[in-house]
Amino acid sequence: MATLQETCLLITDGKHGDCQNEEASGFYFISCKDVKDGWIDYSGARQITEKDYLDTDKRTQLEPNDILITNSGTIGRMVLVNDVPETSRTTFQKSVAIIKPNLQKVFPQWLFYSLLANRPTLISWAGGTAQKNLLLRDLRAFDINISPFPTQEKIAAILSAYDDLIENNLRRIKILEEMAQNLYREWFVKFRFPGHQKVKMVNSPLGKIPEGWEVAEFDKMADLSRQSVNPQEKPEKIFVHFSIPSFDTGQLPTLEKGAEIKSLKFYVPEECVLLSKLNPRIRRVWLPDPPDGYTAITSTEFLVLVPKAPFGREFLYSVCMTPKFTDTLAGFAGGTSTSHQRVKPEDVLRLKLPIPDAKILGPFDKIVSPMVSLSSSLRRRNQNLRQTRDLLLPKLISGELDVSELDITIPEANA
C-alpha cells in the first residue's frame, strides 16, 4: 500500500486563471468538459496563444503516460494520455488534475486502471456545496494497493485489449460521421449536389441559393415532441435514459428496469434527433438508437426533434451538426453564465435555413443511412466491450482474479 504522492512524480491541477484565445493556433487549453472517459475530445477545445501555452505548460508539463482526472464539477472522468501530436501542444484549466506516474514504481496503464476501479471512492471524497471539488491534498493522500510489477503489466495488457478495440471503433465512427458531414456540406452548403450545373442560382434572404429551394424556418423540417413521463412512473419494461452526462462521456446511456424517475422526462419516439438546449456553443446532437422493445426517455435538457416528410432524421441530424447552425443557436442563448445558457425551444424552431428541393433528399439519405447504421452498430459494440471490461476491472485490480501465473504478451507503454 502506498499513497499516490509516493508513487508519482507530480500531482497538480491546471492554470488558476485564463488564457487568451487564438483560433486555429494548435495550442489547446482543455477543461473538464473535454476530458471524456478514456480520451480527450479536441473537437470543441479552446485554442490559445503560444505564449499562454508555454507559460501554463511550465506548471502542467503534459506528456504521454500521464493521467488526467477531472477534479471539479463532474468528478472522476479519466484519460491515460497517448503519444499523439496534440499532446505536446496541450495544457489545461484548474478543473483538470494531472497525475504523473513514477515509471520506476508503477506501470502507467495499471495505475490508470487502478484509479478507474477506485473512482467511486474518489468521487465520494469530493466536497463542496454549489460545486463538487476533489482537493489535490486528498488526491495525493489517496492509498493504492501496489501489485508486483509483472502483475501490473499483465492486468494492464488484459484491460487495454478491450480499450484498444473501443478506440479503434471510435476512430471508425469518427470517419463515418466525417464522411456524412462532408457529403452534407458539399450538397447543401456549397450547393454542389448531383446535377447542380444545370440549376440556376437565385437571390434569397440568406444569399444565393439554387432555384427551386426556399428559405424557411426550422419548423418546416421538424416537429418538437414533448410527450412527458410521469416523474413517479416506474416502467415495467427496461428503458434507455438519454442524458447529457451520457453524451459527454461518449458512452451509450445505461439500461434500467423499473427504476424510479425522479424528475420530468420526455419519451423518445422512433426516428428522432436529440438536440441539447444547454450551453449550445457545445455541439450535442444525438441520433438515439435504443434496442428493439426498449422504452426510451430523455432528460428535458434535450429537445426531441421529429423530422417532417420529406426530411429524414439523417438529414435533420446533419443540419444540427453544422457549425453555422451551432453558432446561430448560440446567438439565441440566454442565461447568467456561459455554462448555464439555454436555448428556448421556440427559438430553435424559428431558425431560418435554406430548404432544399425534395428530389435530392432521397439520394442523400440512401448514401448516409448505411453510415449511420454502421455507426450505431459500432457504438453498441463498444457498450458491450465497456461492460465486459468494467466487470473484469475490480476483480483484476483487487486480486480476486489472479493473473500472476498467466502467460500474457505485455504491450510496451506509450513512449
Secondary structure, 3 states (H helix, E strand, C coil): CEEHHHHEEEEEECECCCCCECCCCCCEEECHHHECCCCECCCCCEEECHHHHHHHHHHHCCCCCCEEEECECCCCCEEECCCCHHHHHEEEECCEEEEEECCCCCCHHHHHHHHHHCHHHHHHHCECCCCCECCHHHHHCCEECCCCHHHHHHHHHHHHHHHHHHHHHHHHHHHHHHHHHHHHHHHHHCCCCCCHHHCCEECCCCCCEECCCEEEEHHHCEEEECCEECCCCCCCCEEEEECHHHHHCCCCCCEEECCCCCCCEEECCCCCEEEECECCCCCCEECCCCCCCCEEEEECCEEEEEECCCCCHHHHHHHHHCHHHHHHHHHCCECCCHHHCECCHHHHHCCEEEECCHHHHHHHHHHHHHHHHHHHHHHHHHHHHHHHHHHHHHHHHHCCCCCCCCCCCCCCCCC
